[in-house]
């Protein structure tokens, strides 16, 4: 599992976009993104030239899918 951490100290979530424009594209987002802490950390995985490999899982927290895995 990834150990990438946000500036606010939380481990980042690796999620899969479901929008028409970016469908299936992976991105990092802070766990505090939609909370009162107002952290707005966001980064596309492909912007960092990642070799991340993982499996997709259902996520109740964001109402969508997330990806679990590790960098190889």
Backbone as CSV, one residue per row, in Angstrom:
resi,resn,N_x,N_y,N_z,CA_x,CA_y,CA_z,C_x,C_y,C_z
1,UNK,0.834,-1.172,0.000,0.000,0.000,0.000,0.885,1.244,0.000
2,UNK,0.385,2.296,-0.612,1.165,3.525,-0.720,1.348,4.197,0.633
3,UNK,2.476,4.872,0.783,2.713,5.629,2.007,2.855,7.113,1.681
4,UNK,2.303,7.548,0.568,2.363,8.948,0.170,1.517,9.766,1.150
5,UNK,2.099,10.857,1.673,1.443,11.639,2.720,1.255,13.085,2.270
6,UNK,0.134,13.656,2.639,-0.203,15.047,2.340,0.510,15.979,3.321
7,UNK,0.567,17.249,2.993,1.164,18.245,3.871,0.447,18.384,5.202
8,UNK,-0.824,17.977,5.270,-1.559,18.060,6.535,-1.331,16.816,7.391
9,UNK,-0.493,15.879,6.905,-0.126,14.711,7.697,-0.944,13.462,7.446
10,UNK,-1.962,13.530,6.617,-2.806,12.368,6.328,-2.252,11.573,5.154
11,UNK,-2.431,10.251,5.206,-2.062,9.420,4.063,-3.033,9.713,2.923
12,UNK,-2.516,9.874,1.718,-3.346,10.210,0.569,-4.164,9.021,0.094
13,UNK,-5.327,9.323,-0.489,-6.163,8.313,-1.125,-5.806,8.266,-2.599
14,UNK,-5.747,7.095,-3.170,-5.567,6.934,-4.602,-6.928,6.568,-5.166
15,UNK,-7.463,7.427,-6.015,-8.818,7.263,-6.528,-8.819,7.217,-8.043
16,UNK,-9.939,6.765,-8.606,-10.094,6.688,-10.052,-11.196,7.657,-10.473
17,UNK,-10.877,8.542,-11.412,-11.841,9.529,-11.892,-12.991,8.845,-12.624
18,UNK,-14.183,9.419,-12.483,-15.347,8.869,-13.168,-16.018,9.902,-14.065
19,UNK,-15.360,11.042,-14.280,-15.915,12.064,-15.162,-15.737,11.645,-16.619
20,UNK,-16.531,12.217,-17.506,-16.436,11.897,-18.925,-15.042,12.228,-19.453
21,UNK,-14.529,13.384,-19.101,-13.240,13.847,-19.617,-12.065,12.997,-19.127
22,UNK,-12.109,12.526,-17.886,-10.965,11.828,-17.284,-11.280,10.411,-16.817
23,UNK,-12.305,9.800,-17.363,-12.769,8.484,-16.908,-11.621,7.473,-16.831
24,UNK,-11.475,6.860,-15.648,-10.473,5.832,-15.430,-9.092,6.351,-15.055
25,UNK,-8.907,7.652,-15.080,-7.599,8.246,-14.764,-7.396,8.244,-13.244
26,UNK,-6.213,7.838,-12.792,-5.920,7.773,-11.358,-5.424,9.111,-10.832
27,UNK,-5.810,9.415,-9.584,-5.341,10.644,-8.946,-5.201,10.452,-7.446
28,UNK,-4.314,11.253,-6.853,-4.117,11.304,-5.399,-4.970,12.434,-4.847
29,UNK,-5.614,12.191,-3.694,-6.390,13.229,-3.026,-6.256,13.052,-1.520
30,UNK,-6.202,14.160,-0.794,-6.118,14.110,0.660,-7.418,13.565,1.249
31,UNK,-7.299,12.800,2.321,-8.476,12.289,3.034,-9.318,13.428,3.610
32,UNK,-8.705,14.580,3.841,-9.412,15.729,4.418,-10.004,16.660,3.365
33,UNK,-10.040,16.239,2.121,-10.480,17.092,1.015,-11.868,17.693,1.248
34,UNK,-12.804,16.923,1.738,-14.178,17.399,1.906,-14.539,17.635,3.373
35,UNK,-13.553,17.926,4.203,-13.811,18.143,5.623,-13.591,19.606,5.982
36,UNK,-13.779,19.921,7.235,-13.595,21.294,7.708,-12.150,21.769,7.653
37,UNK,-11.194,20.852,7.464,-9.790,21.267,7.400,-9.465,21.952,6.073
38,UNK,-10.331,21.766,5.083,-10.209,22.428,3.778,-8.902,22.131,3.061
39,UNK,-8.333,20.980,3.280,-7.134,20.601,2.536,-7.549,20.368,1.081
40,UNK,-6.807,20.896,0.152,-7.184,20.755,-1.256,-6.119,20.031,-2.076
41,UNK,-5.346,19.136,-1.428,-4.293,18.429,-2.157,-4.900,17.533,-3.222
42,UNK,-4.399,17.661,-4.444,-4.847,16.872,-5.585,-3.680,16.740,-6.550
43,UNK,-3.471,15.538,-7.081,-2.397,15.326,-8.056,-2.759,14.144,-8.947
44,UNK,-2.689,14.336,-10.257,-2.892,13.228,-11.181,-1.713,12.275,-11.065
45,UNK,-1.967,10.975,-11.043,-0.900,9.983,-10.961,-0.026,10.045,-12.202
46,UNK,-0.618,10.194,-13.376,0.184,10.193,-14.599,1.064,11.432,-14.722
47,UNK,0.802,12.480,-13.955,1.670,13.657,-13.939,3.001,13.354,-13.263
48,UNK,3.031,12.334,-12.401,4.263,12.001,-11.684,4.994,10.830,-12.334
49,UNK,4.556,10.404,-13.503,5.185,9.288,-14.225,5.266,8.050,-13.341
50,UNK,4.153,7.719,-12.725,4.091,6.617,-11.764,4.100,5.254,-12.448
51,UNK,4.667,4.280,-11.747,4.580,2.894,-12.177,3.704,2.126,-11.181
52,UNK,2.713,2.818,-10.622,1.819,2.253,-9.622,1.000,1.124,-10.230
53,UNK,0.864,0.043,-9.487,0.014,-1.057,-9.891,-0.828,-1.445,-8.691
54,UNK,-2.125,-1.582,-8.886,-2.980,-1.922,-7.766,-4.296,-2.500,-8.227
55,UNK,-5.191,-2.739,-7.277,-6.499,-3.279,-7.611,-7.574,-2.291,-7.201
56,UNK,-8.641,-2.271,-7.958,-9.746,-1.357,-7.709,-10.671,-1.956,-6.661
57,UNK,-11.132,-1.123,-5.722,-12.070,-1.567,-4.698,-13.186,-0.550,-4.566
58,UNK,-14.346,-1.010,-4.109,-15.456,-0.101,-3.852,-15.138,0.743,-2.634
59,UNK,-15.515,2.006,-2.665,-15.253,2.906,-1.549,-16.552,3.535,-1.090
60,UNK,-16.901,3.321,0.161,-18.095,3.950,0.710,-17.830,5.406,1.054
61,UNK,-16.601,5.741,1.373,-16.257,7.092,1.816,-16.502,8.129,0.738
62,UNK,-16.198,7.813,-0.513,-16.352,8.812,-1.559,-17.444,8.451,-2.548
63,UNK,-18.181,7.378,-2.276,-19.270,6.987,-3.141,-18.814,6.470,-4.498
64,UNK,-17.565,6.090,-4.619,-17.051,5.622,-5.895,-16.079,4.493,-5.729
65,UNK,-15.035,4.531,-6.515,-14.037,3.475,-6.474,-12.700,4.051,-6.046
66,UNK,-11.926,3.243,-5.361,-10.565,3.627,-5.016,-9.642,2.511,-5.476
67,UNK,-8.360,2.766,-5.429,-7.391,1.786,-5.890,-6.414,1.502,-4.765
68,UNK,-6.214,0.217,-4.467,-5.244,-0.200,-3.457,-4.084,-0.863,-4.177
69,UNK,-2.882,-0.581,-3.736,-1.734,-1.211,-4.369,-0.445,-0.635,-3.853
70,UNK,0.601,-0.795,-4.628,1.899,-0.284,-4.212,2.709,0.087,-5.435
71,UNK,3.675,0.959,-5.229,4.585,1.311,-6.310,5.583,0.186,-6.459
72,UNK,5.853,-0.189,-7.676,6.761,-1.292,-7.974,8.144,-0.740,-8.233
